């Protein structure tokens, strides 16, 4: 059964973030704010309508090795990426 970002399920330490419902004007600021709110060991499960390669580069530049990104799925119209805040 494919993942449905519109019906997120919370798993301990994994917080869903569906970027598709956020205005493009505010999207990157909301994503960076959500990442900054996470504690070490927590994960943001990010859902988007396209593969956000430029955003991944921006996150890498801003957070360095503190944030690890791992694709969960790359379905057209629904890309899932887990962003883990690495414990120090």
C-alpha positions in Angstrom: 0.0 0.0 0.0 1.6 3.4 -1.0 2.1 6.1 1.5 -0.5 8.8 1.7 0.9 12.2 2.9 -2.6 13.6 3.3 -3.2 11.1 6.1 0.0 11.2 8.1 0.6 8.7 10.8 2.8 9.7 13.7 5.5 7.2 14.6 7.6 8.0 17.7 10.3 10.6 16.8 9.1 11.0 13.2 7.1 14.1 12.4 5.2 14.5 9.1 5.6 17.7 7.1 3.5 17.9 3.9 5.0 20.9 2.0 2.4 20.6 -0.8 -0.2 22.6 1.2 2.2 25.5 2.0 2.4 28.5 -0.4 5.6 28.4 -2.4 6.4 31.8 -1.1 6.6 30.5 2.5 7.7 26.9 1.9 11.4 27.1 2.4 11.1 29.2 5.5 8.6 26.8 7.0 10.8 23.8 6.2 13.9 25.4 7.8 11.8 26.4 10.8 10.6 22.9 11.2 14.1 21.5 11.0 15.3 23.9 13.6 12.5 22.8 15.9 13.6 19.2 15.9 15.7 17.6 18.7 18.7 15.3 18.0 17.4 11.9 17.1 14.1 13.2 15.7 13.1 12.9 12.1 10.9 15.1 9.8 9.2 13.0 7.1 9.0 15.5 4.3 6.4 15.1 1.5 6.5 17.2 -1.6 5.1 17.2 -5.1 8.5 17.1 -6.8 12.1 16.2 -6.0 13.5 19.3 -4.2 17.2 19.1 -5.3 17.9 22.8 -4.8 16.4 22.7 -1.3 18.5 19.7 -0.4 21.6 21.7 -1.3 20.4 24.6 0.8 19.7 22.4 3.8 23.2 20.8 3.4 24.8 24.3 3.4 22.8 25.5 6.3 23.0 22.5 8.6 26.0 20.5 7.4 26.3 17.1 8.9 23.7 17.8 11.6 20.9 16.9 9.2 20.9 13.7 7.2 18.5 13.3 4.2 17.3 9.9 3.0 14.7 9.3 0.3 11.8 7.1 1.4 10.1 7.1 -2.0 10.2 9.1 -5.3 6.7 8.6 -6.6 5.7 11.2 -9.2 3.6 13.8 -7.4 4.7 12.6 -4.0 8.4 12.5 -3.0 9.1 11.5 0.6 12.4 12.3 2.3 13.3 11.7 5.9 15.4 14.4 7.5 17.2 13.1 10.6 18.7 15.5 13.2 22.0 13.7 14.0 22.7 13.3 17.8 25.9 15.0 18.8 
